[in-house]
Amino acid sequence: MCGIVGYIGEKNSVNFLIDGLKRLEYRGYDSAGLAVLGDNENNVEVIKKNGRLDELERAIQKESPQGKTGIGHTRWATHGKPSEANAHPHIDCKRKIALVHNGIIENFFTLREYLEKKGHIFTSQTDTEVLVHLIEENFNGSLVETVRKVTTLLGGSFAIAVICSLDPDLIVAARKDSPLVIGLGEGENFIASDIPALLQHTKNILILEDNEIAEVSRNGIRITTFDNKPIDRKVFEVKWDVEAAEKSGYEDFMLKEIYEQPTAIHNTILGRFKENNEIVLDELALSEKEINNFDKVFIVACGTSYHAGLVARQTIERWARLSVEIDIASEFRYRDTVIDNKTLVIAITQSGETSDTIAAVREAKRRGGRVIAVTNVVGSSITREADGVIYTHAGPEIGVAATKTLVSQIVALYILALWLTQTREQADSSIIRKIIEEIKSLPDKVKEVLLIAPHIKECAEKFVNCADFLFLGRGVGYPVALEGALKLKEISYIHAEGYAAGEMKHGPIALLDKDVPVVVVANYSSVYDKILSNILEAKARDAVIVAVATDGDENIKQFADYVFYVPETHELLSPIVTIVPLQLFAYYIAKKRGCDVDQPRNLAKSVTVE
């Protein structure tokens, strides 16, 4: 979740560091800082500030630091409250070494106690500070060899970048379970937590993998394992450009990304269906025998990706006739789950770096499961852990609240479900063909939904002062209700809960009155009549009803106070069109309340620590 950047070259590193940190703001942060090595400085110059990056920029304008080697950081607090003292970079007692870190050092209490007995003075509450003092304690004249030794002492996860005035022409980077990439330039090189920080400067990327160290100088990169085995890493060329990470005239990244959903869906579908309706997922490298050997599917995911998994559960069960279990990844890893070589595990993570999901994948593989990852980021950690990968092609998503990555995940999972169905011969080809045609029509149907944005905005602004919301759905409408509630609470800070509509009488109905609006997913489906009954139950308690309904459904107006109409589609595909109005509904409420929709408080785009 923390953001890391680094520069070494012939220019003043400060300019890149600030620009790179701005491009990582979407990861969420509470403080920021940088450290540079000047040409004639014996010590490291460090500037850090609590709060937004503009606080750091003002300090930089005042102090004008200069240095051709530097590192920068945006912090998302784990150990120690947000404060200037706890902000990164951290420095050693002699001010010769500076370090930035993403991750959690699980044995830091023991290490800190050891270092304090050695006379080291700590100035923060963070786990990170033990790293820089460990390097100081063990420094042997070579920064890279000292870092290599220190990695053997650490428990937990880390991506680090280190500079030292005693070895000034070098940045040393290392990673274990937290992302880090290296950008290649001409006479200059870069490091970052994520690719968007680098795209203004280079599209040629080296991806550092677990248990590897990189020596980054202005003229080259050397990568070795922690035990000093050389690595010959292939350069990865990024295909999308920096413009894809800009707002393109939209007021916010989130709104831009909501409107990019038709393109994201189209790109995820592209090339997946042959003219004879054969489904193409060659990258999974699963044989027909293996597929038919599976007797269970287990889905693991977190947050919005978990909601995509709930939709996938219903499609895989209905179409492929496979039993499906699903669990939140952070719970799965601590359960004694029954998984063996007949279990197909599907791990869903938009960033590919979600720590709990990666840990769940490792546990599933340890127990013999075959793992498929669904992710949006090429070269991310999950892609190396899984046996096979299905990429969504949503493009970079900068807003913290997932929108286009969600619909792309669901579409990718539809394709996977159909592929399992086709391979296992669980449906007639005519049925599969009809569903494929429906999937191909989804981008245009989402475009239709986006046309009602002005109506949604007008409605949303009537609810800005509400303190609580209830979202209800049945069947595949239930995960849509969960996602709608999550979006509203994420970006507007209004308390909202999503429920299976049949559960309303088992507790939530006690909350209902005129001050608790109820948002209902009520499009045409096999449970439509049941949903109408639930609406009537809520209306009887004076609740205001907002319904998502199917075009042409005039009947719903008798029951709902406000209606958002969406195009009719196959019932199991309906989440793609029903979730879009709820994204816009949450967006417009949050904007009217003056909230920062791109960077909600306390949240980060990629949860890379437990």
Secondary structure, DSSP 8 states (H G I E B T S, - for coil): --EEEEEESSS-HHHHHHHHHHHTGGG--SEEEEEEE-TT-SS-EEEEEES-HHHHHHHHHHH----SEEEEEEE--SSS-SSTTTSS-EE-TTS-EEEEEEEEETTHHHHHHHHHHTT----SS-STHHHHHHHHHH--S-HHHHHHHHHTT--EEEEEEEEETTSTT-EEEEEEBS--EEEE-SS-EEEESSGGGTTTT-SEEEE--TTEEEEEETTEEEEEETT--EE----EE--S-GGGGS-TT-SSHHHHHHHTHHHHHHHHHTTSB-TT--B--GGG---HHHHHH--EEEEEE-HHHHHHHHHHHHHIIIII--EEEEEEHHHHTTS-----TTEEEEEE-SSS--HHHHHHHHHHHHTT-EEEEEESSTT-HHHHHSSEEEE-------SSS-SHHHHHHHHHHHHHHHHHHHHTT-S-HHHHHHHHHHHHTHHHHHHHHHTTHHHHHHHHGGGTT-SEEEEEE-TTHHHHHHHHHHHHHHHH--EEEEEEGGGGGGTGGGG-STTS-EEEE--SSTTHHHHHHHHHHHHTTT--EEEEEETT--GGGGT-SEEEEE----GGGTHHHHHHHHHHHHHHHHHHTT--SSS-TT--SS----
